[in-house]
Every structure is written in C-alpha cells, then in structure tokens.
Amino acid sequence: MFKVLVADKMAEEGLKVLRDHALFEVDVKLKLSPEELVACIADYDVLLVRSDTKATAAVIEAGKKLKVIGRAGVGLDNVDLDAATRRGIIVMNTPGGNTIATAEQTMTLILGLSRCLVPAASSLAEGKWDRSSFKGTELYGKTIGIIGLGRIGTEVAKRCASFGMTVIGNDPYIDEERAKRIGVTPATLEAIYQTADYITVHTPKTAETLNLIGEKELAMMKKSVRLINCARGGIINEEALAKALQEGKVAGAAVDVYTKEPPEPTNPLLKAPNCLCAPHLGASTTEAQVNVAIEVCEQVVDALTGKGVRNAANIPYVDPDLLETMTPYLRLAEKMGLLASQIKRGAPQKITATFSGPVADLEVKSLTSAIMVGIFQPHLEYSINMVNAPVIAKERGVQITEQKSTDTRDYADLIQLTLCTSDGDVSLDGTVFAKNDARIVRIDGYHVDARPYGQMVLLRNKDLPGVIGSVGAILGKHNINISDMTLGRIDRGGEAVTVLNVDEVVPEEALKDIGKIPSVLKVQQLRLS
C-alpha cells in the first residue's frame, strides 16, 4: 500500500485515478504550514503539489518513505530538485496538461495588449466614451519572436501564424529542420531583440534563463516592441522592464508570472504604464486543471507499479513504448553492476559501459544508471536507485564513460562493463537471449554462460580434472544444491573460471573447504537476489 499526501487542491477526476487503485491510499491536507508538512510527511510515499506547497530540503529530509513528488503543472520552482535527487526521490511534472491553456493565455495577453482592452474597458466602466485614447495595433504583418519552442512555444507559433504574423524563434534544443517544420524561422536571440515587434518567452526558469532579458537586451529592441511573459517570473527582469516602460523605450508588456507570487504591492510592474498584469492564469482553465491532475496521478500509478516513469525531471526518460523492450536490459545492467562490485569490492573509481547491437539504440543513459545502481548497492547503507545513482557517482568522483560500439563479439547485442576499483579491475559482458533470458557471457575475457540470479559461487581455478567433483562433494556435504553451472577457459590446462548457481547461502566453512582444494585459486560467494 502506498500512501499519498495531496497538499494542494486538485481536480477530483485526478484523485479518482488513485482512489480507484487498490494499492493507493489518499489523504488530502490543504494549506499546511511548512512546519506541519515536515511533521506529517514521514508517513507518506508520495507528495502531490501544485504551485502553493513548497517541497523544501527540510520536507524531503523528513520524508523518509518518499518515493515520488508529483507536480500538477510544469514549473518545479517549489521543489528542491537537488535534495530530492540525492535521496533517490523521483520528481515528476505534467508538461502536457496545460499546454493549450497557457498558449491561449499568451494569445489573450497579446491581443489584449495590442488593442488596449483592459484600460478601455476600465474607462467605459467609469462612464467615459473615449475611443481616441485606446488606438491599438494589428497583429497581421508583424514579427513575433518566440524564445523557447517546446510544447507551449510551438502552440503559440501555430496561433500567431494564423494571424498572419511572421514567426521567428530561438531554442538551443530545437534544430533548424524541426523549427521550420512547425512554421518558425530560426533566429539568434540578438536578431529577435533587434527585429521583433512582439517577443514572448516560453523557457523554463534556470540559471541560464534567469534575467535572460534585462537592461542590455531591452536597449536592443524597437521602441514599438511588446513583451509577453507567461512562462516564469524573473526570465524578464522586472525592474528593467518597468523602467523601460516608464521611459517609453518599449511600447508595452503583458505579464502573467512574477519573481515572487503573489507579487508585492511595490512590484514596479503593477504601476508601470502600458503593462497588462494577470494573476498567473496561464493554466487556470477547467480543462487544464483536470488534465494535469489526471496526468500526474496516472504517472504516479505507473511509476510505483512498474509501468515506467514519465515526465521525471531527475531520471532518464524511457519511452513507454520501449519500456517492455528495455526492461530485460535494465535488469541485466543492474545485475552486472552488482556482480562486478562483489568480484572487486574496493571503492569504485571508474565505470565504462559499452553498448553494441540493437541495445545501443535504446535509452543507454538509463542502462548506465542501472549499472551504477548495482555497483553502489554493496557500498551504501541507504537506498539507491536510478535517480540518485549518477549523483552519488559524481559526489564520489567516480569517472563514468558511456559509449557505443559495432563489435557485438558474435552476439546479437551486448552490454560490456569494465569496473576499476581500489582493489583492481573486472570486466563483464552480458546479453539477453530471446525476450528476457539474461546471461553473463564473459568474465575477464573468459567465455561463460551464467545466469545472474540468486546465490552464486565464483571460482578461479586451474583447468585440471577433478575440480568440479571436489566442489560438488563439499557442497553436497553441506546440503547445498547446485542449480546451474558454467565454466570457461582460454587455454587448456591453464586458468579457468567456474560459476555456480546454488539454492542456498553457502556456509563459510564450506567456502573455506573449497578454497583448500589444490586446483582452486580463489573462491567468492556472490548474492544477486
């Protein structure tokens, strides 16, 4: 049973997704103070929020059982992503649920700003009939610069094109072909600042985009320019924008988001001329609120019932359509890491993961993360998963090399792992036969056919008659059954590797007896269950 705390108001249609599932118990506790949230979060596996509740480092530290933090919306300003990642907590948002609502709000602000709609309506409400003071401007034939061409930016581009606008845009993650396909002419930021009649921002708020547009950028723009921000407060510097409006250096602005929400009464944009200010209504439609609630709850169910993780901000994305294909490789990758870290028990220093064949076309970052999970498990007392494994590697100075190769070494596809530790190096090759039959096919260059599961015994031995018989006799004496066995050698009579799968944990006494066999050079017990 997973306990879910809903800390902000969400549509009942979304919560029904959780309540209708036997594995989820839902508590709704709204308007909790930070102290109250810290006090109660320890009982919950999932925290669901919108924009009001802050999932701070203190909340995350107190949430000893937390597995998922879900944000019904796009922005994650109210979630301490670093703290959650270190704890191995999946943080997910819902970037698709409010796309249309925010795009339409952007167009509403563009149109309202262009036709002086709000001041004209206010004037009429005061009993005035003043048409001459509210002369607007048409969108047709104007150039709009869109900064950020994700879901929302793309939808805004479509709508602006339908108004007969020339659409130019900038997004470092969108190539020229993709931009043109959605009807946008790629442009540098400088070109947008210098040529656009309208500029709208649709980027996430990051260290790179904070104060993206400030005094310097505003000075590059036309005096007739109009700016729109429905993304995040602070992407356009509020003080610089207010000053430019006061001095007539820009014609107008429409703002739906603020650096601090709700904005202080002293926020300069609230009093700036020709500035249309809205109280963060981008996602405030009935449809959007239902969509994001359903979306985040469905994502939580999928994540905690093994159906895959979507829209996570701190874990590699795996396409749900590929998840069934990837799952056997993810399991194999983790088992390879776990096996390698027990063969060489020293502190990990370098991990090299190489992918060959069809597996190289999958999401290899996820596979590398799974390898890291296996490697770090024996070294840590706290929980480790694909969320915090890369962070742990970075904090411990472990060098990660991820590469693809065409050399499958006679297998359809192959995962190759080399682990360098303070105790020496080990290399493993693994593959998946049929649909889910994972095998280790090489250990330090020795060909084997080992199934990575349960209790295993690894021998380094001389390739001489009688070794297997002696080992079997000792295990039989201790009532230990051998379920699988494989051995590999490079040269006849030289050194060999023998891998046994056994049904029970092998007592230390039996391991010592095996180690006394003259042909046995080393014996190790490995646990992969």
C-alpha positions as CSV (number, residue, x, y, z in Angstrom):
1,M,0.0,0.0,0.0
2,F,1.3,3.4,-1.0
3,K,0.2,6.5,1.0
4,V,-0.3,9.7,-1.0
5,L,-0.5,13.2,0.5
6,V,-2.2,15.7,-1.6
7,A,-1.1,19.1,-0.3
8,D,-2.7,21.4,-2.9
9,K,-6.2,21.5,-4.3
10,M,-6.5,19.1,-7.3
11,A,-9.4,18.1,-9.5
12,E,-11.3,15.1,-8.2
13,E,-11.1,13.4,-11.6
14,G,-7.3,13.0,-11.0
15,L,-7.6,11.8,-7.4
16,K,-10.1,9.2,-8.5
17,V,-7.3,7.6,-10.5
18,L,-5.5,6.9,-7.3
19,R,-8.6,6.1,-5.1
20,D,-9.8,3.5,-7.6
21,H,-6.5,1.7,-7.4
22,A,-6.2,-0.9,-4.6
23,L,-2.5,0.0,-3.9
24,F,-3.1,3.6,-3.1
25,E,-4.4,5.4,0.0
26,V,-5.1,9.2,-0.5
27,D,-5.1,11.9,2.2
28,V,-5.9,15.5,1.2
29,K,-4.5,18.1,3.6
30,L,-4.6,21.6,2.2
31,K,-2.8,24.8,3.3
32,L,-0.3,23.0,5.6
33,S,2.3,25.3,7.1
34,P,5.9,24.3,6.4
35,E,6.2,23.0,10.0
36,E,3.0,21.0,9.7
37,L,4.2,19.5,6.4
38,V,7.5,18.5,7.9
39,A,5.7,16.9,10.9
40,C,3.4,14.7,8.8
41,I,5.4,13.8,5.7
42,A,7.2,10.8,7.2
43,D,4.1,8.7,6.8
44,Y,3.8,9.2,3.0
45,D,5.3,7.5,-0.1
46,V,4.0,10.2,-2.5
47,L,3.6,14.0,-2.2
48,L,1.4,15.8,-4.7
49,V,1.6,19.5,-5.1
50,R,0.7,22.4,-7.4
51,S,2.4,25.7,-7.0
52,D,1.5,26.7,-3.4
53,T,3.2,24.0,-1.3
54,K,7.0,24.1,-1.1
55,A,8.8,20.7,-1.2
56,T,11.9,22.1,0.6
57,A,15.0,20.2,1.6
58,A,13.6,20.1,5.1
59,V,10.4,18.4,3.9
60,I,12.4,16.0,1.7
61,E,14.7,15.1,4.6
62,A,11.7,14.4,6.8
63,G,10.0,12.3,4.2
64,K,11.8,9.1,5.0
65,K,9.4,7.0,2.9
66,L,9.1,9.4,0.0
67,K,9.4,7.8,-3.4
68,V,7.7,10.3,-5.7
69,I,7.0,14.0,-5.6
70,G,4.4,14.9,-8.3
71,R,3.8,18.5,-9.5
72,A,0.4,19.0,-11.2
73,G,1.8,21.6,-13.6
74,V,5.0,22.5,-15.4
75,G,7.2,24.6,-13.2
76,L,9.3,23.0,-10.4
77,D,10.4,26.2,-8.7
78,N,8.7,24.9,-5.5
79,V,10.5,21.6,-5.3
80,D,14.1,21.3,-4.2
81,L,15.2,19.1,-7.1
82,D,18.8,18.6,-5.8
83,A,17.7,17.4,-2.4
84,A,15.1,15.0,-3.9
85,T,17.6,13.6,-6.3
86,R,20.2,12.9,-3.6
87,R,17.5,11.0,-1.7
88,G,16.6,9.0,-4.8
89,I,13.1,10.5,-4.9
90,I,11.5,10.8,-8.4
91,V,10.3,14.3,-9.2
92,M,7.8,14.5,-12.0
93,N,5.7,17.2,-13.6
94,T,3.0,17.4,-16.2
95,P,4.2,19.5,-19.1
96,G,1.5,18.5,-21.5
97,G,-1.6,19.0,-19.4
98,N,-1.8,22.8,-19.5
99,T,-0.1,23.4,-22.9
100,I,-3.2,24.6,-24.7
101,A,-4.4,26.7,-21.7
102,T,-1.1,28.5,-21.5
103,A,-0.8,29.0,-25.2
104,E,-4.3,30.5,-25.3
105,Q,-3.5,32.8,-22.3
106,T,-0.4,34.0,-24.2
107,M,-2.6,34.9,-27.2
108,T,-5.1,36.5,-24.9
109,L,-2.4,38.8,-23.5
110,I,-1.0,39.5,-26.9
111,L,-4.4,40.6,-28.2
112,G,-5.5,42.4,-25.1
113,L,-2.2,44.3,-25.0
114,S,-2.4,45.1,-28.7
115,R,-6.0,46.5,-28.5
116,C,-5.6,48.3,-25.1
117,L,-8.6,46.1,-24.0
118,V,-8.2,46.4,-20.2
119,P,-7.7,50.2,-19.9
120,A,-10.5,50.7,-22.5
121,A,-12.9,48.5,-20.5
122,S,-12.0,50.3,-17.3
123,S,-12.6,53.6,-18.9
124,L,-16.0,52.6,-20.1
125,A,-16.9,51.3,-16.7
126,E,-16.1,54.7,-15.3
127,G,-18.7,56.2,-17.6
128,K,-16.4,57.5,-20.3
129,W,-16.7,57.0,-24.1
130,D,-13.1,57.6,-25.1
131,R,-12.3,55.8,-28.3
132,S,-9.3,58.0,-29.4
133,S,-7.2,57.2,-26.3
134,F,-7.2,53.5,-27.0
135,K,-5.9,53.1,-30.5
136,G,-4.5,49.6,-31.0
137,T,-2.2,47.9,-33.4
138,E,-2.9,44.9,-35.6
139,L,-1.0,41.6,-35.4
140,Y,-1.2,41.0,-39.2
141,G,2.2,41.5,-40.8
142,K,4.0,41.9,-37.6
143,T,7.0,39.8,-36.5
144,I,6.8,37.8,-33.3
145,G,9.9,36.4,-31.7
146,I,9.3,33.2,-29.6
147,I,12.1,32.3,-27.1
148,G,11.6,28.6,-26.3
149,L,10.0,26.3,-28.8
150,G,8.8,23.5,-26.6
151,R,5.1,22.4,-26.4
152,I,3.7,25.8,-25.4
153,G,6.0,27.8,-27.7
154,T,5.1,25.6,-30.6
155,E,1.4,26.1,-30.0
156,V,1.8,29.8,-29.7
157,A,3.7,29.7,-33.1
158,K,0.8,28.0,-34.8
159,R,-1.7,30.6,-33.5
160,C,0.5,33.5,-34.4
161,A,0.9,32.2,-37.9
162,S,-2.8,32.0,-38.3
163,F,-3.0,35.8,-37.6
164,G,-0.6,36.4,-40.5
165,M,2.4,37.1,-38.3
166,T,6.0,36.4,-39.3
167,V,7.2,33.9,-36.7
168,I,10.9,33.7,-35.7
169,G,12.2,31.8,-32.8
170,N,15.1,30.6,-30.7
171,D,15.6,27.3,-28.8
172,P,19.1,25.7,-28.4
173,Y,17.4,22.2,-28.2
174,I,15.5,22.6,-31.5
175,D,17.3,22.1,-34.8
176,E,16.6,24.2,-37.9
177,E,14.6,21.4,-39.6
178,R,12.3,21.0,-36.6
179,A,11.8,24.7,-36.3
180,K,10.9,25.1,-39.9
181,R,8.5,22.1,-39.7
182,I,6.5,24.0,-37.0
183,G,6.5,27.2,-39.1
184,V,9.3,29.1,-37.3
185,T,12.3,30.7,-38.9
186,P,15.3,30.1,-36.6
187,A,16.9,33.3,-35.3
188,T,19.6,34.3,-32.8
189,L,18.5,36.0,-29.6
190,E,20.1,39.2,-30.8
191,A,18.2,39.0,-34.1
192,I,14.9,38.6,-32.1
193,Y,15.7,41.5,-29.9
194,Q,16.6,43.8,-32.8
195,T,13.8,42.9,-35.3
196,A,10.7,41.5,-33.5
197,D,7.5,43.6,-32.9
198,Y,6.4,41.1,-30.2
199,I,8.6,38.9,-28.0
200,T,7.2,36.1,-25.9
201,V,9.2,33.8,-23.6
202,H,8.4,30.1,-23.1
203,T,11.5,28.7,-21.4
204,P,11.9,27.0,-18.0
205,K,13.5,29.1,-15.3
206,T,17.1,28.0,-14.9
207,A,20.4,29.6,-14.0
208,E,20.8,30.3,-17.7
209,T,17.4,31.9,-18.3
210,L,17.1,34.0,-15.1
211,N,17.2,37.6,-16.2
212,L,17.5,36.5,-19.8
213,I,16.0,39.8,-20.8
214,G,17.4,42.8,-18.8
215,E,18.5,46.4,-19.5
216,K,21.1,45.4,-22.1
217,E,18.6,43.3,-24.1
218,L,15.8,45.8,-23.8
219,A,18.1,48.5,-25.2
220,M,18.5,46.5,-28.3
221,M,14.7,46.4,-29.0
222,K,12.4,48.6,-31.1
223,K,10.5,51.2,-29.2
224,S,7.4,49.7,-30.6
225,V,8.1,46.3,-29.2
226,R,5.7,44.5,-26.9
227,L,6.8,41.8,-24.5
228,I,4.8,38.9,-23.0
229,N,5.8,36.5,-20.2
230,C,3.5,33.5,-19.4
231,A,6.5,31.3,-18.5
232,R,8.2,32.1,-15.2
233,G,8.8,35.3,-13.2
234,G,12.3,36.5,-13.5
235,I,13.1,35.4,-17.0
236,I,12.4,39.1,-17.9
237,N,13.9,41.3,-15.3
238,E,11.0,43.1,-13.6
239,E,12.8,46.2,-12.6
240,A,14.5,46.7,-16.0
241,L,11.1,46.1,-17.8
242,A,9.3,48.6,-15.6
243,K,12.0,51.2,-16.2
244,A,11.8,50.7,-19.9
245,L,8.0,51.1,-19.8
246,Q,8.3,54.3,-17.7
247,E,10.8,55.8,-20.1
248,G,8.9,54.8,-23.2
249,K,11.7,52.5,-24.5
250,V,9.2,49.7,-25.1
251,A,5.6,50.1,-26.2
252,G,4.0,47.6,-23.8
253,A,4.2,44.4,-21.8
254,A,1.8,41.7,-20.6
255,V,2.9,39.6,-17.6
256,D,1.2,36.6,-16.1
257,V,4.0,35.5,-13.8
258,Y,6.2,37.2,-11.2
259,T,9.5,36.6,-9.4
260,K,7.5,36.5,-6.1
261,E,3.9,35.3,-6.2
262,P,1.7,36.8,-5.2
263,P,3.7,40.0,-6.2
264,E,4.3,42.6,-3.5
265,P,2.3,45.8,-3.9
266,T,5.6,47.5,-4.5
267,N,6.3,45.4,-7.6
268,P,7.1,48.1,-10.2
269,L,5.3,46.3,-13.0
270,L,1.9,46.7,-11.2
271,K,2.2,50.5,-11.7
272,A,4.1,50.6,-14.9
273,P,2.3,52.3,-17.9
274,N,1.1,50.0,-20.7
275,C,1.6,46.9,-18.6
276,L,-1.1,44.3,-18.5
277,C,-0.7,42.3,-15.4
278,A,-2.6,39.0,-14.7
279,P,-2.5,36.8,-11.6
280,H,-0.8,33.7,-13.1
281,L,-3.8,32.5,-15.0
282,G,-1.9,30.5,-17.7
283,A,-3.1,27.1,-16.5
284,S,-6.3,28.3,-14.9
285,T,-8.9,26.7,-17.1
286,T,-11.3,23.9,-16.1
287,E,-9.9,21.6,-18.7
288,A,-6.2,22.2,-17.8
289,Q,-6.8,21.6,-14.1
290,V,-8.5,18.3,-14.8
291,N,-5.8,17.3,-17.3
292,V,-2.8,18.0,-15.0
293,A,-4.5,16.2,-12.1
294,I,-5.3,13.1,-14.1
295,E,-1.9,13.2,-15.7
296,V,0.2,13.4,-12.5
297,C,-1.9,10.7,-10.8
298,E,-1.6,8.3,-13.8
299,Q,2.2,9.0,-13.7
300,V,2.4,8.1,-10.0
301,V,0.5,4.9,-10.5
302,D,2.7,3.9,-13.5
303,A,5.9,4.7,-11.6
304,L,5.1,2.8,-8.5
305,T,3.5,-0.2,-10.2
306,G,6.4,-0.8,-12.5
307,K,4.9,0.5,-15.7
308,G,7.5,3.1,-16.3
309,V,8.4,6.7,-15.4
310,R,7.2,9.6,-17.5
311,N,8.0,13.3,-17.3
312,A,10.6,12.9,-14.5
313,A,12.9,15.9,-14.0
314,N,15.7,13.8,-12.4
315,I,15.7,10.4,-14.2
316,P,16.4,9.5,-17.8
317,Y,13.3,9.3,-19.8
318,V,12.2,6.0,-21.2
319,D,9.5,6.0,-23.9
320,P,6.7,3.8,-22.6
321,D,6.6,2.1,-26.0
322,L,10.2,1.0,-25.4
323,L,9.9,0.0,-21.8
324,E,8.9,-3.6,-22.4
325,T,11.9,-4.0,-24.7
326,M,14.2,-2.2,-22.3
327,T,13.2,-3.9,-19.1
328,P,15.3,-7.1,-19.5
329,Y,18.3,-5.0,-20.4
330,L,17.7,-2.7,-17.3
331,R,17.6,-5.8,-15.1
332,L,20.7,-7.3,-16.8
333,A,22.6,-4.0,-16.4
334,E,21.9,-3.7,-12.7
335,K,22.9,-7.4,-12.1
336,M,26.1,-6.8,-14.0
337,G,26.9,-3.9,-11.8
338,L,26.1,-5.8,-8.6
339,L,28.2,-8.8,-9.8
340,A,31.2,-6.6,-10.7
341,S,31.1,-4.8,-7.4
342,Q,31.2,-8.1,-5.4
343,I,34.0,-9.5,-7.5
344,K,36.1,-6.4,-6.9
345,R,35.0,-5.0,-3.5
346,G,37.2,-1.9,-3.5
347,A,35.9,1.6,-3.8
348,P,34.7,2.2,-7.4
349,Q,36.9,4.6,-9.3
350,K,35.9,4.3,-13.0
351,I,32.9,2.7,-14.8
352,T,33.0,2.1,-18.5
353,A,29.8,0.9,-20.2
354,T,29.8,-0.1,-23.8
355,F,26.6,-1.0,-25.8
356,S,26.6,-2.9,-29.1
357,G,23.9,-4.1,-31.4
358,P,20.2,-3.2,-31.1
359,V,20.6,-2.4,-27.4
360,A,22.7,0.7,-28.4
361,D,19.6,2.1,-30.0
362,L,17.8,2.1,-26.7
363,E,18.0,4.8,-24.0
364,V,21.5,3.9,-22.9
365,K,21.7,6.6,-20.2
366,S,19.0,4.6,-18.3
367,L,21.1,1.4,-18.7
368,T,24.2,3.1,-17.4
369,S,22.3,4.4,-14.4
370,A,21.1,0.8,-13.8
371,I,24.7,-0.4,-13.9
372,M,25.6,2.3,-11.3
373,V,22.7,1.2,-9.1
374,G,24.1,-2.3,-9.0
375,I,27.7,-1.2,-8.4
376,F,26.9,1.2,-5.5
377,Q,24.4,-1.1,-3.7
378,P,27.1,-3.1,-1.7
379,H,28.8,0.2,-0.7
380,L,25.9,2.2,0.8
381,E,23.6,1.7,3.7
382,Y,20.9,4.0,2.3
383,S,18.5,3.4,-0.7
384,I,20.0,3.8,-4.1
385,N,18.1,3.9,-7.4
386,M,18.3,5.3,-10.9
387,V,17.5,8.8,-9.6
388,N,20.4,9.3,-7.2
389,A,23.0,6.8,-8.6
390,P,24.5,9.4,-11.0
391,V,24.6,12.0,-8.2
392,I,26.4,9.5,-5.9
393,A,28.9,8.8,-8.7
394,K,29.7,12.5,-9.1
395,E,30.0,13.1,-5.4
396,R,32.4,10.2,-5.0
397,G,34.5,11.3,-8.0
398,V,33.7,8.1,-10.0
399,Q,34.5,8.6,-13.7
400,I,31.7,7.4,-16.0
401,T,32.3,6.6,-19.6
402,E,29.4,5.6,-21.8
403,Q,30.0,4.5,-25.4
404,K,28.5,2.6,-28.3
405,S,30.3,0.0,-30.5
406,T,29.6,-2.1,-33.5
407,D,31.5,-5.0,-32.1
408,T,29.0,-7.5,-30.7
409,R,31.5,-10.3,-30.4
410,D,29.2,-12.8,-32.2
411,Y,26.2,-11.9,-30.1
412,A,23.0,-10.2,-31.3
413,D,23.7,-7.4,-28.8
414,L,25.9,-6.9,-25.9
415,I,26.5,-4.8,-22.8
416,Q,30.1,-4.6,-21.8
417,L,31.1,-3.3,-18.3
418,T,34.6,-2.5,-17.0
419,L,34.8,-1.6,-13.3
420,C,38.0,-0.1,-12.0
421,T,38.3,-0.1,-8.2
422,S,40.9,0.4,-5.5
423,D,41.0,-3.4,-5.4
424,G,41.7,-3.9,-9.1
425,D,39.6,-4.2,-12.3
426,V,36.9,-6.5,-13.5
427,S,35.2,-6.8,-16.9
428,L,31.9,-8.4,-17.7
429,D,29.9,-9.0,-20.9
430,G,26.2,-9.6,-20.8
431,T,23.4,-10.2,-23.3
432,V,19.7,-11.1,-23.4
433,F,18.6,-14.2,-25.3
434,A,15.1,-14.5,-26.6
435,K,12.9,-11.9,-24.8
436,N,14.2,-12.0,-21.2
437,D,16.8,-14.6,-20.7
438,A,19.7,-12.5,-19.3
439,R,23.2,-14.1,-19.4
440,I,26.7,-13.2,-18.4
441,V,28.8,-14.4,-21.3
442,R,32.3,-13.2,-20.3
443,I,34.1,-12.6,-17.1
444,D,37.5,-11.0,-17.5
445,G,37.7,-12.4,-21.0
446,Y,36.7,-16.0,-20.1
447,H,33.7,-17.3,-22.0
448,V,30.9,-18.4,-19.7
449,D,27.1,-18.8,-19.8
450,A,26.0,-17.7,-16.4
451,R,22.5,-16.8,-15.3
452,P,22.8,-13.7,-12.9
453,Y,20.3,-14.5,-10.2
454,G,20.2,-15.7,-6.6
455,Q,23.2,-17.1,-4.8
456,M,26.3,-17.7,-6.8
457,V,29.8,-19.0,-6.3
458,L,32.7,-17.8,-8.4
459,L,35.9,-19.9,-8.7
460,R,39.2,-19.0,-10.2
461,N,40.8,-22.4,-10.7
462,K,43.3,-24.4,-12.7
463,D,41.9,-26.2,-15.6
464,L,42.5,-29.7,-14.2
465,P,40.4,-32.8,-13.8
466,G,38.5,-33.3,-10.5
467,V,37.8,-29.7,-9.6
468,I,34.1,-29.8,-10.2
469,G,33.8,-33.1,-8.5
470,S,35.6,-31.9,-5.4
471,V,33.5,-28.7,-5.2
472,G,30.3,-30.7,-5.7
473,A,31.2,-33.1,-2.9
474,I,31.8,-30.3,-0.5
475,L,28.6,-28.5,-1.3
476,G,26.7,-31.9,-1.1
477,K,28.2,-32.4,2.4
478,H,26.6,-29.1,3.5
479,N,23.3,-30.0,1.7
480,I,23.8,-27.2,-0.9
481,N,22.2,-28.0,-4.2
482,I,23.8,-26.7,-7.5
483,S,21.1,-25.4,-9.8
484,D,23.3,-24.1,-12.7
485,M,26.9,-24.4,-13.6
486,T,29.2,-22.9,-16.3
487,L,32.9,-22.8,-16.8
488,G,35.3,-21.1,-19.2
489,R,38.9,-21.3,-20.1
490,I,41.3,-19.6,-22.5
491,D,44.0,-22.3,-22.8
492,R,43.7,-26.0,-22.0
493,G,45.4,-26.7,-18.7
494,G,45.6,-23.0,-17.8
495,E,43.5,-20.9,-15.6
496,A,39.7,-21.1,-15.7
497,V,36.6,-19.5,-14.3
498,T,33.7,-21.6,-12.9
499,V,30.4,-20.1,-11.9
500,L,27.8,-22.0,-9.9
501,N,24.2,-21.0,-9.1
502,V,23.2,-22.6,-5.8
503,D,19.9,-22.9,-3.9
504,E,21.1,-21.7,-0.5
505,V,23.7,-19.4,1.1
506,V,27.0,-21.4,1.3
507,P,28.3,-21.5,4.8
508,E,31.7,-20.0,5.4
509,E,33.1,-23.4,6.5
510,A,32.2,-24.8,3.0
511,L,33.8,-21.9,1.3
512,K,37.0,-22.4,3.2
513,D,37.0,-26.1,2.3
514,I,36.6,-25.3,-1.4
515,G,39.4,-22.8,-1.1
516,K,41.7,-25.6,0.2
517,I,41.2,-27.7,-3.0
518,P,44.7,-27.6,-4.6
519,S,43.4,-26.5,-8.0
520,V,41.2,-23.7,-6.6
521,L,43.0,-20.3,-6.7
522,K,40.2,-18.2,-5.3
523,V,36.5,-18.7,-4.2
524,Q,33.9,-16.0,-3.8
525,Q,30.2,-16.1,-2.8
526,L,28.0,-13.6,-4.6
527,R,24.5,-12.5,-3.9
528,L,22.3,-11.3,-6.7
529,S,18.8,-11.8,-5.4
